[in-house]
Amino acid sequence: MSQAECPQKAPYKTEVKAGKRYFWCSCGKSENQPFCDGKHKDTGFEPVLYEADKDGEVYFCGCKATGKSPLCDGAHNKL
């Protein structure tokens, strides 16, 4: 698998908690988007760690084309 799947062309608005670790799905195969569920096995993709520095909302990339993984950079607007 050389290119990630695109589960949605919009970010996932997610509440995060300070100090908590989140593993963002980079392959697009997870059934628990935007988070990894292990479906990347044998794809060449690995989950990306995000550790929240404060409580609040973040926007995890849904299209898997971001240049700021795991967060959305608007790349879905060009797909």
N, CA, C and O atoms as CSV, one atom per row, in Angstrom:
chain,resi,resn,atom,element,x,y,z
A,1,MET,N,N,0.851,-1.174,0.000
A,1,MET,CA,C,0.000,0.000,0.000
A,1,MET,C,C,0.893,1.231,0.000
A,1,MET,O,O,1.611,1.468,0.971
A,2,SER,N,N,0.862,2.008,-1.055
A,2,SER,CA,C,1.752,3.158,-1.145
A,2,SER,C,C,1.050,4.475,-0.819
A,2,SER,O,O,1.711,5.459,-0.484
A,3,GLN,N,N,-0.276,4.504,-0.912
A,3,GLN,CA,C,-1.016,5.723,-0.621
A,3,GLN,C,C,-2.107,5.411,0.394
A,3,GLN,O,O,-2.770,4.376,0.321
A,4,ALA,N,N,-2.279,6.329,1.342
A,4,ALA,CA,C,-3.302,6.133,2.362
A,4,ALA,C,C,-4.699,6.248,1.762
A,4,ALA,O,O,-4.914,6.974,0.792
A,5,GLU,N,N,-5.636,5.527,2.348
A,5,GLU,CA,C,-7.040,5.666,1.974
A,5,GLU,C,C,-7.578,6.957,2.586
A,5,GLU,O,O,-7.059,7.425,3.599
A,6,CYS,N,N,-8.595,7.523,1.989
A,6,CYS,CA,C,-9.213,8.766,2.449
A,6,CYS,C,C,-10.585,8.459,3.048
A,6,CYS,O,O,-11.564,8.369,2.306
A,7,PRO,N,N,-10.683,8.295,4.374
A,7,PRO,CA,C,-11.973,7.967,4.963
A,7,PRO,C,C,-12.994,9.098,4.896
A,7,PRO,O,O,-14.195,8.837,4.836
A,8,GLN,N,N,-12.533,10.362,4.905
A,8,GLN,CA,C,-13.455,11.487,4.728
A,8,GLN,C,C,-12.684,12.735,4.337
A,8,GLN,O,O,-11.534,12.918,4.734
A,9,LYS,N,N,-13.328,13.591,3.556
A,9,LYS,CA,C,-12.689,14.823,3.077
A,9,LYS,C,C,-13.028,15.989,3.991
A,9,LYS,O,O,-13.481,17.041,3.541
A,10,ALA,N,N,-12.803,15.784,5.272
A,10,ALA,CA,C,-13.016,16.797,6.300
A,10,ALA,C,C,-12.269,16.333,7.550
A,10,ALA,O,O,-12.016,15.140,7.717
A,11,PRO,N,N,-11.921,17.266,8.417
A,11,PRO,CA,C,-11.231,16.862,9.651
A,11,PRO,C,C,-12.198,16.242,10.659
A,11,PRO,O,O,-13.416,16.384,10.547
A,12,TYR,N,N,-11.630,15.561,11.632
A,12,TYR,CA,C,-12.391,15.011,12.752
A,12,TYR,C,C,-12.201,15.943,13.940
A,12,TYR,O,O,-11.115,16.005,14.518
A,13,LYS,N,N,-13.256,16.669,14.304
A,13,LYS,CA,C,-13.218,17.544,15.477
A,13,LYS,C,C,-13.255,16.652,16.713
A,13,LYS,O,O,-14.189,15.871,16.896
A,14,THR,N,N,-12.230,16.773,17.564
A,14,THR,CA,C,-12.072,15.844,18.679
A,14,THR,C,C,-11.706,16.587,19.956
A,14,THR,O,O,-10.831,17.453,19.952
A,15,GLU,N,N,-12.381,16.242,21.047
A,15,GLU,CA,C,-12.022,16.767,22.366
A,15,GLU,C,C,-10.835,15.964,22.892
A,15,GLU,O,O,-10.879,14.734,22.926
A,16,VAL,N,N,-9.782,16.657,23.299
A,16,VAL,CA,C,-8.605,15.989,23.861
A,16,VAL,C,C,-8.372,16.477,25.285
A,16,VAL,O,O,-8.823,17.557,25.670
A,17,LYS,N,N,-7.669,15.673,26.048
A,17,LYS,CA,C,-7.357,15.984,27.441
A,17,LYS,C,C,-5.854,16.131,27.612
A,17,LYS,O,O,-5.080,15.335,27.080
A,18,ALA,N,N,-5.450,17.138,28.347
A,18,ALA,CA,C,-4.028,17.409,28.589
A,18,ALA,C,C,-3.313,16.171,29.119
A,18,ALA,O,O,-3.798,15.505,30.034
A,19,GLY,N,N,-2.158,15.870,28.536
A,19,GLY,CA,C,-1.337,14.751,28.975
A,19,GLY,C,C,-1.741,13.404,28.397
A,19,GLY,O,O,-1.008,12.427,28.550
A,20,LYS,N,N,-2.883,13.331,27.742
A,20,LYS,CA,C,-3.327,12.059,27.161
A,20,LYS,C,C,-2.674,11.863,25.795
A,20,LYS,O,O,-2.458,12.815,25.045
A,21,ARG,N,N,-2.368,10.609,25.498
A,21,ARG,CA,C,-1.740,10.250,24.221
A,21,ARG,C,C,-2.783,9.667,23.288
A,21,ARG,O,O,-3.605,8.841,23.685
A,22,TYR,N,N,-2.735,10.112,22.038
A,22,TYR,CA,C,-3.663,9.655,21.005
A,22,TYR,C,C,-2.845,9.133,19.832
A,22,TYR,O,O,-1.817,9.714,19.483
A,23,PHE,N,N,-3.290,8.053,19.230
A,23,PHE,CA,C,-2.581,7.480,18.088
A,23,PHE,C,C,-3.466,7.612,16.849
A,23,PHE,O,O,-4.443,6.883,16.678
A,24,TRP,N,N,-3.093,8.567,15.988
A,24,TRP,CA,C,-3.832,8.892,14.777
A,24,TRP,C,C,-3.549,7.852,13.698
A,24,TRP,O,O,-2.398,7.475,13.475
A,25,CYS,N,N,-4.600,7.396,13.034
A,25,CYS,CA,C,-4.488,6.450,11.924
A,25,CYS,C,C,-3.919,7.169,10.706
A,25,CYS,O,O,-4.511,8.139,10.233
A,26,SER,N,N,-2.792,6.713,10.197
A,26,SER,CA,C,-2.180,7.342,9.018
A,26,SER,C,C,-2.503,6.593,7.721
A,26,SER,O,O,-2.277,7.116,6.629
A,27,CYS,N,N,-3.030,5.371,7.840
A,27,CYS,CA,C,-3.284,4.570,6.634
A,27,CYS,C,C,-4.692,4.754,6.076
A,27,CYS,O,O,-4.927,4.514,4.891
A,28,GLY,N,N,-5.633,5.181,6.929
A,28,GLY,CA,C,-7.008,5.366,6.498
A,28,GLY,C,C,-7.869,4.124,6.594
A,28,GLY,O,O,-9.050,4.176,6.253
A,29,LYS,N,N,-7.317,3.005,7.048
A,29,LYS,CA,C,-8.071,1.746,7.101
A,29,LYS,C,C,-8.818,1.519,8.424
A,29,LYS,O,O,-9.708,0.670,8.487
A,30,SER,N,N,-8.473,2.251,9.462
A,30,SER,CA,C,-9.070,2.051,10.776
A,30,SER,C,C,-10.584,2.225,10.741
A,30,SER,O,O,-11.100,3.099,10.046
A,31,GLU,N,N,-11.279,1.399,11.484
A,31,GLU,CA,C,-12.722,1.543,11.630
A,31,GLU,C,C,-13.052,2.443,12.812
A,31,GLU,O,O,-14.222,2.672,13.118
A,32,ASN,N,N,-12.011,2.956,13.479
A,32,ASN,CA,C,-12.160,3.811,14.649
A,32,ASN,C,C,-11.561,5.195,14.361
A,32,ASN,O,O,-10.865,5.760,15.205
A,33,GLN,N,N,-11.833,5.734,13.167
A,33,GLN,CA,C,-11.256,7.017,12.749
A,33,GLN,C,C,-11.583,8.126,13.739
A,33,GLN,O,O,-12.697,8.172,14.260
A,34,PRO,N,N,-10.644,9.012,14.006
A,34,PRO,CA,C,-9.364,9.175,13.342
A,34,PRO,C,C,-8.241,8.379,13.994
A,34,PRO,O,O,-7.067,8.584,13.687
A,35,PHE,N,N,-8.605,7.472,14.891
A,35,PHE,CA,C,-7.595,6.765,15.662
A,35,PHE,C,C,-7.278,5.371,15.116
A,35,PHE,O,O,-8.098,4.744,14.447
A,36,CYS,N,N,-6.095,4.918,15.416
A,36,CYS,CA,C,-5.592,3.636,14.940
A,36,CYS,C,C,-6.290,2.478,15.649
A,36,CYS,O,O,-6.523,2.526,16.857
A,37,ASP,N,N,-6.617,1.442,14.886
A,37,ASP,CA,C,-7.148,0.206,15.464
A,37,ASP,C,C,-6.320,-1.008,15.042
A,37,ASP,O,O,-6.738,-2.149,15.236
A,38,GLY,N,N,-5.139,-0.752,14.462
A,38,GLY,CA,C,-4.240,-1.837,14.099
A,38,GLY,C,C,-4.389,-2.350,12.680
A,38,GLY,O,O,-3.662,-3.265,12.293
A,39,LYS,N,N,-5.288,-1.809,11.897
A,39,LYS,CA,C,-5.512,-2.295,10.529
A,39,LYS,C,C,-4.360,-1.951,9.577
A,39,LYS,O,O,-4.357,-2.403,8.432
A,40,HIS,N,N,-3.388,-1.162,10.033
A,40,HIS,CA,C,-2.245,-0.784,9.195
A,40,HIS,C,C,-1.249,-1.931,9.020
A,40,HIS,O,O,-0.313,-1.813,8.229
A,41,LYS,N,N,-1.428,-3.006,9.722
A,41,LYS,CA,C,-0.488,-4.123,9.649
A,41,LYS,C,C,-0.219,-4.514,8.191
A,41,LYS,O,O,-1.148,-4.742,7.416
A,42,ASP,N,N,1.044,-4.584,7.841
A,42,ASP,CA,C,1.522,-4.956,6.508
A,42,ASP,C,C,1.192,-3.922,5.420
A,42,ASP,O,O,1.171,-4.261,4.237
A,43,THR,N,N,0.933,-2.656,5.812
A,43,THR,CA,C,0.655,-1.603,4.825
A,43,THR,C,C,1.851,-0.687,4.616
A,43,THR,O,O,1.910,0.039,3.624
A,44,GLY,N,N,2.805,-0.714,5.543
A,44,GLY,CA,C,3.922,0.223,5.496
A,44,GLY,C,C,3.623,1.509,6.246
A,44,GLY,O,O,4.496,2.369,6.364
A,45,PHE,N,N,2.413,1.658,6.753
A,45,PHE,CA,C,2.028,2.832,7.524
A,45,PHE,C,C,2.109,2.528,9.011
A,45,PHE,O,O,1.967,1.379,9.430
A,46,GLU,N,N,2.338,3.567,9.803
A,46,GLU,CA,C,2.370,3.449,11.257
A,46,GLU,C,C,1.491,4.545,11.852
A,46,GLU,O,O,1.333,5.605,11.246
A,47,PRO,N,N,0.918,4.302,13.028
A,47,PRO,CA,C,0.136,5.361,13.667
A,47,PRO,C,C,1.053,6.507,14.087
A,47,PRO,O,O,2.248,6.314,14.311
A,48,VAL,N,N,0.472,7.702,14.189
A,48,VAL,CA,C,1.224,8.891,14.578
A,48,VAL,C,C,0.770,9.313,15.973
A,48,VAL,O,O,-0.419,9.519,16.216
A,49,LEU,N,N,1.737,9.438,16.886
A,49,LEU,CA,C,1.444,9.828,18.261
A,49,LEU,C,C,1.140,11.320,18.343
A,49,LEU,O,O,1.862,12.144,17.781
A,50,TYR,N,N,0.069,11.654,19.044
A,50,TYR,CA,C,-0.259,13.036,19.375
A,50,TYR,C,C,-0.483,13.072,20.871
A,50,TYR,O,O,-1.321,12.338,21.394
A,51,GLU,N,N,0.267,13.930,21.571
A,51,GLU,CA,C,0.075,14.087,23.006
A,51,GLU,C,C,-0.458,15.494,23.253
A,51,GLU,O,O,0.193,16.485,22.923
A,52,ALA,N,N,-1.632,15.563,23.830
A,52,ALA,CA,C,-2.284,16.853,24.062
A,52,ALA,C,C,-1.554,17.623,25.155
A,52,ALA,O,O,-1.270,17.087,26.226
A,53,ASP,N,N,-1.256,18.887,24.871
A,53,ASP,CA,C,-0.600,19.721,25.875
A,53,ASP,C,C,-1.601,20.503,26.720
A,53,ASP,O,O,-1.239,21.089,27.740
A,54,LYS,N,N,-2.888,20.508,26.279
A,54,LYS,CA,C,-3.942,21.158,27.051
A,54,LYS,C,C,-5.285,20.547,26.665
A,54,LYS,O,O,-5.424,19.937,25.605
A,55,ASP,N,N,-6.265,20.721,27.538
A,55,ASP,CA,C,-7.629,20.286,27.242
A,55,ASP,C,C,-8.196,21.174,26.142
A,55,ASP,O,O,-7.904,22.369,26.092
A,56,GLY,N,N,-8.998,20.598,25.270
A,56,GLY,CA,C,-9.648,21.401,24.246
A,56,GLY,C,C,-9.956,20.611,23.001
A,56,GLY,O,O,-9.867,19.383,22.984
A,57,GLU,N,N,-10.325,21.343,21.942
A,57,GLU,CA,C,-10.661,20.731,20.665
A,57,GLU,C,C,-9.478,20.793,19.719
A,57,GLU,O,O,-8.771,21.798,19.653
A,58,VAL,N,N,-9.270,19.711,18.989
A,58,VAL,CA,C,-8.296,19.690,17.898
A,58,VAL,C,C,-8.992,19.087,16.681
A,58,VAL,O,O,-10.035,18.444,16.798
A,59,TYR,N,N,-8.405,19.303,15.533
A,59,TYR,CA,C,-8.966,18.794,14.283
A,59,TYR,C,C,-7.966,17.818,13.664
A,59,TYR,O,O,-6.985,18.223,13.040
A,60,PHE,N,N,-8.236,16.527,13.848
A,60,PHE,CA,C,-7.380,15.493,13.267
A,60,PHE,C,C,-7.725,15.347,11.785
A,60,PHE,O,O,-8.898,15.379,11.412
A,61,CYS,N,N,-6.717,15.188,10.955
A,61,CYS,CA,C,-6.898,15.049,9.522
A,61,CYS,C,C,-7.748,13.813,9.211
A,61,CYS,O,O,-7.523,12.732,9.755
A,62,GLY,N,N,-8.722,13.999,8.326
A,62,GLY,CA,C,-9.576,12.894,7.907
A,62,GLY,C,C,-9.231,12.361,6.534
A,62,GLY,O,O,-9.584,11.231,6.198
A,63,CYS,N,N,-8.538,13.171,5.728
A,63,CYS,CA,C,-8.241,12.751,4.349
A,63,CYS,C,C,-6.882,12.045,4.231
A,63,CYS,O,O,-6.600,11.409,3.215
A,64,LYS,N,N,-6.058,12.156,5.249
A,64,LYS,CA,C,-4.725,11.534,5.329
A,64,LYS,C,C,-3.718,12.178,4.383
A,64,LYS,O,O,-2.670,11.594,4.106
A,65,ALA,N,N,-4.027,13.391,3.879
A,65,ALA,CA,C,-3.123,14.090,2.959
A,65,ALA,C,C,-2.451,15.296,3.602
A,65,ALA,O,O,-1.743,16.039,2.922
A,66,THR,N,N,-2.658,15.503,4.891
A,66,THR,CA,C,-2.106,16.655,5.575
A,66,THR,C,C,-0.578,16.668,5.557
A,66,THR,O,O,0.064,15.618,5.524
A,67,GLY,N,N,-0.021,17.845,5.578
A,67,GLY,CA,C,1.425,18.006,5.728
A,67,GLY,C,C,1.798,18.267,7.180
A,67,GLY,O,O,2.976,18.420,7.504
A,68,LYS,N,N,0.787,18.318,8.067
A,68,LYS,CA,C,0.987,18.590,9.492
A,68,LYS,C,C,0.479,17.434,10.342
A,68,LYS,O,O,-0.092,17.662,11.408
A,69,SER,N,N,0.673,16.213,9.899
A,69,SER,CA,C,0.077,15.074,10.602
A,69,SER,C,C,0.433,15.115,12.093
A,69,SER,O,O,1.569,15.410,12.464
A,70,PRO,N,N,-0.532,14.821,12.915
A,70,PRO,CA,C,-1.843,14.252,12.614
A,70,PRO,C,C,-2.961,15.285,12.450
A,70,PRO,O,O,-4.125,14.919,12.289
A,71,LEU,N,N,-2.610,16.571,12.490
A,71,LEU,CA,C,-3.649,17.600,12.457
A,71,LEU,C,C,-3.964,18.056,11.038
A,71,LEU,O,O,-3.124,17.977,10.142
A,72,CYS,N,N,-5.174,18.527,10.857
A,72,CYS,CA,C,-5.637,19.007,9.550
A,72,CYS,C,C,-4.913,20.289,9.154
A,72,CYS,O,O,-4.721,21.186,9.974
A,73,ASP,N,N,-4.515,20.361,7.887
A,73,ASP,CA,C,-3.930,21.593,7.343
A,73,ASP,C,C,-4.716,22.112,6.153
A,73,ASP,O,O,-4.245,22.988,5.429
A,74,GLY,N,N,-5.921,21.572,5.946
A,74,GLY,CA,C,-6.760,22.012,4.848
A,74,GLY,C,C,-6.512,21.301,3.535
A,74,GLY,O,O,-7.112,21.662,2.523
A,75,ALA,N,N,-5.639,20.295,3.520
A,75,ALA,CA,C,-5.311,19.579,2.280
A,75,ALA,C,C,-6.552,18.964,1.628
A,75,ALA,O,O,-6.574,18.770,0.412
A,76,HIS,N,N,-7.586,18.655,2.419
A,76,HIS,CA,C,-8.806,18.052,1.863
A,76,HIS,C,C,-9.497,18.989,0.880
A,76,HIS,O,O,-10.266,18.535,0.032
A,77,ASN,N,N,-9.235,20.279,0.982
A,77,ASN,CA,C,-9.850,21.247,0.060
A,77,ASN,C,C,-9.296,21.136,-1.362
A,77,ASN,O,O,-9.879,21.680,-2.300
A,78,LYS,N,N,-8.179,20.435,-1.522
A,78,LYS,CA,C,-7.543,20.282,-2.841
A,78,LYS,C,C,-7.764,18.901,-3.449
A,78,LYS,O,O,-7.253,18.607,-4.530
A,79,LEU,N,N,-8.523,18.058,-2.759
A,79,LEU,CA,C,-8.759,16.690,-3.260
A,79,LEU,C,C,-9.945,16.642,-4.202
A,79,LEU,O,O,-10.283,15.576,-4.714
